[in-house]
């Protein structure tokens, strides 16, 4: 029984482990070019380990032993997010190599469009891939908002923390776990967060604070609309069950 379990688990964990090793290599390259201290290495390695653990768990839960082509694009994005995480954590927002951070973040955001196209054109869209893509996006936004918050104020952190607050609330409030309908507006708002934060991080636009404020306002509107829809849908469901 132990042998059988090992046989089933080993292929599932092998590919995430390879990508975790690539994350270490990417951190080494960043360290060689921009320099990384103990805090940066700790943050980057923690990110790589968490990616390996959660992706391995997801693959086992979804009973898949191999990742699709779009998932590998997402993992490539994840390597860049890990490097950005290490750089921002290492310098605590100060004396960060801005050009490198902005370049890595911009490429990672661009590849977000690529992995979606790859998934659709190869017919390999999966629930696991969609969730993994969402988590990589959310963490990049969190890291970027933390970096920008150092220069603009802690209010910017609300952009990166809002999704995590929503998830935490859904653990307590079961009506928030209902699936949301597809929304193009939600996708646009999500894309705006990354673009505006990268622009603000670059320091090239004097009025970047206005952009970040608009990004936060649009995010509040988007989450507020979704929460209201979930609340109304839950109320309708309760009413229907009472009259059944």
N, C-alpha and C positions, 0 to 999 in steps of 0.2 A: 504493500500500500504506500509506503514511504517512497519507494522507487518510482511508482506511477505518478505520485504527486510531484515529485522532483522533475520527472520527464515533462509534465504538462506546464510547470511553472518556469523552468529554465529558459525556453525560447521566448516567453513573454517578457522576462526581465532582461534578456540579453541586449535587445536593441536600445531600450532606455539607458542601460548601463554604458553602451557605446557612446550615446549622446552626452551622458554625464562626463565621460572621459574627454570628449570634444570640448565640453564647457571648461574643463580644467586647462586644456590646451589654449582655448581662446583667452582665458584669464592670464595665462603665461605670456601670450603675445601682447596683451594690453599692458601687463607689468613691464615687459621689456621696452615698450615704446613710450608709455606715459608714466610708468611707475605705479606700483600698488603697495600699500602698507598692510600691516596685519588686519586692520578693520576691513579694508577692501577685499582682501583675500577671504576673510571669514564670511562676509556678505555674499560674495560670488560663489563660494563653495556651498554655503547654506542653500542658496537659490538652486544650484545644480543638483544637490542632493534631494531637495524638495521636488524638483521636476522629475527626477528619476523615480522617486517613491510614489508620487501621485499618478504619474503616467503608467507605471507598472501596475498599480492598483486598479486603475481604470481599464487597462487592457485585460486584466484577469476578470474583472467584473463584467465586461462586455464580451468575454470569451473570444478574444482575438489574439493571435500570436504574432501578427505582423502589422506594421503601420502602413497606411496608404501614402501615395505621393504627396497629397496635400498636407498630410500630417508631418511629413519630413520638411516641407517648406515652413510649416509652423515651428518646428523644432529649430530650424536655421534662424528664424526670427528670435526664438527663445535664447539662442546663444548670444545674440546681440543685446537682448534685454538683460541677460546675466552680466554682460560686460558693463552696460550702463549702470546697473545696480551697484557693481563693485566700485566704479569710479565715483558715483555720487556718495556712497557710504564712506569711502576712504577719505574723502576731503571734507565731509560734512557740509557740502554745498559751497565750500570756499576753495579758491584756486583750482577749481576743476578744469581740466582741458576741455573747454566749451566746444571747440570745433569737433573734437572726437565724439563727445557725448551727443551733440546735435546730429552728426553724420550717422552714427549708429542708430539713434532713435528714428531718424528720418527714413533710413533704409528699412528698419523693422516695420514701420508704419506702411511703407510702400508694399512690402511683401504681404501685408495683410490682404491687399486686393489680389495679389498673385495666388495665394493659397486657396482663396474662394473660387477663382477661375479654374485652377487645376482640379479642385474637387468636382466642380460642375462638368467640366469637359471630359474628365475620366470616369465620371459616374461613381465616384468613391466617397461621396458625402456620407458621414456617419454621425451619430449622436455624440460619440466620444470625440471625434475630430472637432465638431462644433463647440463642445464644452472646453476642450483644450485651447482652441483658438481664442475663445472668450476670456479664459483665465490669463493667457499670455498678454492680451490687450489690456486687461484690467490692471495687471501688475505693472506694466510699462507706464500706464497713466498714473498709478500711485507713485512710482519712483520719480517721474517727471514733475508731478505736482509737489512732491517733497523738495525737489531741487529748486523749483521756481518759488516755493513758499519762503525759502531762505532770503530771497531778495524782495519779495512783494508782501510777505506777511502770512501768518498761519491760516488765514481764510482760504488760501488756495488749496490747502490740504483737503477741503471739503470735496473737491473734484475727484481726487483719488480714493477718498474714503466712502463716498456715497454708495457705491455698489456693495461694498463690504457691510455697510450698515443695513442695506436692504436685505442682504443674505442673512445676516444675524437676526433681523426682525422676522424673517420667514421661518426661522427655527422655532420662534415663540408663537407666531401667529400663523396657524395652519392655512388660513384662507389666502395667504400670500404665496402659497406654493402652487397655485393653479397655473397652468401654462398660459402664457400671454399670446395674443394673436400677433402674427407677423406685422411689422411696421417699418416702412421705408423711412419715416421721420426719425424713428429710434436709431436706425443705422447712421443717418446723417449726423444726428447729435453726437453719437459715439465717435464718429470720425473727426468731428470738429474739435473734440477735447484734445486728441493727440496733436493735431495740426497746430492749434493755437498754443498749446504748451511748448511745442518745439520752437515755434516762432519766439515765444517769450523767453525760452531758455537761451536762444541765440544772442539775445541782447541787441539785435540789429534794429528793432522797431521801438521808437521812443514811447509810443502809445500802447505797448503790449499789455499793460494793465487793463485797458479797456477790452481788449480781445479776450483776456482770461476771465474778466467779469462777465462778458457775453457768453463765454463757454459755460461758466457756472450757472448762469441764469437759464440757459437752454437745457442744461442737465437737470436742474430742479424742476423745470416744466415737464421734461420727459418722464422722470421718475414719479412726479406727482400725478401725471396722467395715468401711468401704469398702475399706481397704487389705487387711484380712484376707480379704475376699471376693475381691478381685482376685488375691491370692496363691494362695488355694485353687483358684480357677477356672483359673489358669495351671498349677498342678500337675496338675489333672485333664486339661487339654488336652494337656500333655506326656505324661502316662500313656496317653492314648488314641492319640496319634500313634505311640508306641512299640509299641503292640499292634496297630496297623493293618496 
